[in-house]
Amino acid sequence: MPDKASDLAHRLGRQAEAVCSHYLSNGRREGRYWLVGDVRNTPGRSMFVRLKGAESGKGAAGKWTDYVAPEIMLRPRARRPFCAGSAASAQHNLGTSGRVA
């Protein structure tokens, strides 16, 4: 199973722009990156996805980063219900890298 997941991640990375334009349609291409508000397709410029790059590693195509302010993400969910889906962003900002899904 891990080989299949890895293969899927590589294939999605090779098609990063098509994946982003379909699933993150409120964003736009800017240079080598797709910029959008967040993984929920909110308009904005907080999250970016690398469109071109190596097959794997630090500069791989399909890798994403979300620059949501940590003090917003780490507030209790009861006070900030819109943060309920930000666990992936928090993990990524704490050092775990992600790929377009």
C-alpha positions as CSV (number, residue, x, y, z in Angstrom):
1,M,0.0,0.0,0.0
2,P,2.7,2.6,0.8
3,D,4.1,2.2,-2.8
4,K,0.7,3.0,-4.2
5,A,0.3,6.1,-2.0
6,S,3.9,7.2,-2.9
7,D,3.1,6.7,-6.6
8,L,-0.1,8.7,-6.3
9,A,1.8,11.5,-4.6
10,H,4.4,11.6,-7.3
11,R,1.7,11.6,-10.1
12,L,-0.2,14.4,-8.4
13,G,3.1,16.4,-8.0
14,R,3.7,16.0,-11.8
15,Q,0.2,17.4,-12.4
16,A,0.3,20.1,-9.6
17,E,-1.0,22.9,-11.7
18,A,-4.0,20.9,-13.1
19,V,-4.8,19.6,-9.6
20,C,-4.6,23.1,-8.1
21,S,-6.7,24.8,-10.8
22,H,-9.4,22.2,-10.2
23,Y,-9.4,21.8,-6.4
24,L,-8.1,25.2,-5.4
25,S,-9.9,27.3,-8.1
26,N,-10.1,30.4,-5.9
27,G,-6.3,30.7,-6.2
28,R,-4.0,31.6,-9.1
29,R,-0.6,30.9,-10.6
30,E,2.1,33.3,-9.6
31,G,5.5,32.3,-11.1
32,R,6.3,28.7,-10.0
33,Y,3.6,28.6,-7.3
34,W,-0.2,28.4,-6.9
35,L,-1.4,30.9,-4.3
36,V,-4.6,30.4,-2.4
37,G,-6.0,31.2,1.0
38,D,-6.0,27.7,2.5
39,V,-6.8,24.1,1.8
40,R,-10.5,24.8,1.9
41,N,-10.1,26.9,-1.3
42,T,-10.6,30.2,0.5
43,P,-9.4,33.2,-1.6
44,G,-6.2,34.7,-0.4
45,R,-2.4,34.3,-0.4
46,S,-1.6,32.3,2.8
47,M,-1.0,28.9,1.2
48,F,1.3,28.2,-1.8
49,V,1.9,25.0,-3.8
50,R,5.1,24.5,-5.8
51,L,4.1,23.8,-9.4
52,K,7.5,22.8,-10.8
53,G,10.4,21.0,-9.2
54,A,12.1,17.7,-8.5
55,E,10.3,14.4,-8.2
56,S,10.8,14.3,-4.5
57,G,12.7,16.1,-1.7
58,K,12.8,19.6,-0.4
59,G,12.0,21.4,-3.7
60,A,9.5,18.9,-5.1
61,A,6.5,19.9,-7.2
62,G,3.3,19.5,-5.3
63,K,4.7,20.4,-1.9
64,W,2.7,23.1,-0.1
65,T,3.1,25.5,2.7
66,D,0.4,27.4,4.6
67,Y,1.5,30.5,6.5
68,V,-1.4,30.8,8.9
69,A,-0.3,32.7,12.0
70,P,0.4,30.1,14.7
71,E,-1.5,32.1,17.3
72,I,-4.6,31.8,15.3
73,M,-4.2,28.1,14.6
74,L,-3.4,27.2,18.2
75,R,-6.4,28.9,19.9
76,P,-9.0,26.5,21.3
77,R,-11.5,25.4,18.8
78,A,-14.5,26.4,20.9
79,R,-13.5,30.1,20.5
80,R,-12.3,29.8,16.9
81,P,-14.6,27.2,15.1
82,F,-13.0,28.0,11.7
83,C,-9.8,26.5,12.8
84,A,-11.3,23.0,13.0
85,G,-9.6,21.9,9.8
86,S,-6.2,23.5,10.4
87,A,-4.5,20.5,12.0
88,A,-2.7,19.7,8.7
89,S,-1.5,23.3,8.5
90,A,-0.3,23.3,12.1
91,Q,1.6,20.0,11.5
92,H,3.2,21.4,8.4
93,N,4.2,24.7,10.1
94,L,5.7,22.6,12.9
95,G,8.0,20.8,10.4
96,T,6.0,18.1,8.7
97,S,5.8,18.7,4.9
98,G,2.7,18.1,2.9
99,R,1.7,17.4,-0.7
100,V,-1.3,18.4,-2.7
101,A,-4.2,16.0,-1.9
